Amino acid sequence: MKRIGVIGIQGDVEEHIRALKATIAESGERGEVVKIKHRGVMSSCDAILIPGGESTTIGRLMEQEGMMEEIREAAEEGKPLLGTCAGMILLAKEGDEEVKRTGQRLLGLMDVRVKRNAFGRQRESFEAMVKMSIFDKPFPGVFIRAPCITHAAPGVDVLAKFDDHRIVAARQGNIMALAFHPELTPDRRIHHYFLESIRDT
């Protein structure tokens, strides 16, 4: 039975937990989804998900709890990691001036540079169909104060772009990052894709 841990400090935690439980049920497999609020739980999980929310807050609280190093260890062990919105920012090796100004601590696990609030503030949130290389049909992307990747190293697989230049989905080995919120749509293809990556480990 696979165990998926969702970082449960702040953000769209419950939405991801519900989506993952529904995805596991649809797959017909046995699995467990756990909320991680403290250190010491991650080592028992087969995969980790970092949800959207306020990246500065999530990063600071994860560091206080000693969870940043646990996530790095999980990545080094080859466990699948998925970061959405704020999770994309936290997974990056480099941030823009806003990230640096706020003193945002990054996990540094993906060879990418990210831009916070790349599409504007809360009032500029929007939905758009995103053409992804891993799916035959576009995915309904929900963008809320969304970041984007402005530069990706050669080892990073770009899965989707918006406006032909802003990268909104990417994968590097066992780590995947999205600028949008798949948990806020009934389309569970991304959660199924994540579940598939756990099966392969």
N, C-alpha and C positions, 0 to 999 in steps of 0.2 A: 504494500500500500504506500503510495506516494504522499509526502507531507509538504504542503506549500505554506511558507511563512509570508505574511503580509505585515510590513512595518506599520505598526498601529499607533504611532505617536500623534499624528495630525493629518488632516486631509481626507480624501475620498477612500477611507479605509473600509467601511461597511459595504459600500457599493462594489468594491473589488471582491470582497469576501463573498457576497451574494453571487456575483458573476462567476467566480471560480467554482463555487459549490454547484451552481447550475451547469457549468461546463463539465464538471466531473460526472454529474448525474447523466448528462446527455451522452457522455463517452461510454457509459456502461461499466466503468472501472471503479475500483475502490480508491478513495483518497480522503485526505483530511486537510482542512484549511485552518491555520492558526494565526491569531493576532499576536505580533511580537511587540511588546512594550518595554522589555528589559533585556539585558544581556543574558547569555546562557541558554537561550532557546534555539538560536540559529543553527547550531551544530547538528540538531536533530532534524532539520528540514532538508528536503531534497531540492528545493528551489526557493528563491526569494523575490518578492515583488515590492518595489518602492512606489507608493501611490502619489498622485498629484496633491497639491496643497501649497503651503508657503515654504519654499525651499530653505530659506534662512532659518526658520523655526525648526523644521524637520532636521536639518543638518546639525544645528546647535544641540538639540535634544538627543540626537543619536550619538553625538560626541560625548555628551555628559554621561550617557548610559554605557559608554564603551562599546557601542554597536558598530561604529565605523570600521574598526579593525576586524570585527567578526564578519562584516560584509566582504571586506577585501580577502579574508581567508576563504570564504565561501566561493568567491570568484576564482581564486587560485586553484581551488579544488575542482574546478570545472562545473560547479553547480549553476544551473540556468538562473540568470537575473533579468528582471524586467523592470524598467523605470518609466513611469508615465508623467509627463509634464514636469513637475518639480523633480521627479525621479531622474528625468533626462539631464537636468542641470547638475544634480548631485553625482551622477555617474561620470561626468566629463573630466578631462584633465585640465581644461582651461576655460575660463569664463570671460565675459566682456567687462567693460569698465564698471557697470552696475554691480556685477558679481564681486569684483575686487573691492569696490567702495564699501559694500556692506560687510566685508570680511568673511564672505561665504566660504566655508570649508567644503572642499570637493573630495570625492572618493578617488578620482583620478584613474578610473578603470577603463575608460574608452578614449582612444586617441582622437578626440574631437574638441572643438572650441564651440561654446554655446553662447547665445545671446538671450538674456532674460527679457520677458515682455516683448518679444520680437514682433507681435501682431497688435500691440497696444495694451491698454489697461482693461479692467473688468468690463467696462461699457462697450468695448470693441470686441467682446467675445462673439463667436460666430460658429456656424456649422458648415461643413463643405465636404463633398465627396472627394476622397483621396485615392488616387491610383497607386496601388502598392504592387511591387514586383512579385510578392509572394502569393497574391490572390488574382483570380481571373476577373473579378468584378471590383469596382471601387469600394472603399470602406467609408462609412459615415463618420467623419472626424469631428469631434466636439472640441473646439479650441477656446480655452478660458485662460486669459492672461498667459498665453502660450509662449514658450521659448522656441528656438530653432537652432539647428547646428549650422554654423557659418563656415566651418572648415572641418573636413574629415581626412585623416591620414589614409594612405593607400590600402592599409589592412582593414579598413572599415567598409562594410557592405551597405551602400545607401539603398534603402528599401522604398523611400518615397520622398518626393519634393513637392513644394507648393510654390506656385508662380515660377516654376522651372529653375529656381535658384536657392530657395530656402529649404534645407533638409529637415523633414519632420518625422522621419523614421529611419533608424539605422541599426545594424547589428555588427558586432565584432566578437567572433567566436561564440561563447556561451552567454554573451551580454546583449540585450536588446533595449533600445530607448525609443520612446514615442513622445512627440510634442503634444499630442491630443489625448482625450480621455475615452478609451474603449469601454470602460465600465458604465458610462452614461448612455449607452445605446443598447438596444436588444440584440444587436449583431455581435455574436460571441466568437467570430472567427479568430480574432487575435488571441483570445484566451485559449481557444482550442490549439492554436499554433504554439503557444507557450507550453501547454500541457504536452504536446507532441515532443517538444524539445526536452522535457523532463523524462519522457519514455526513452529517449535516445542516450541518456547518460547512464 
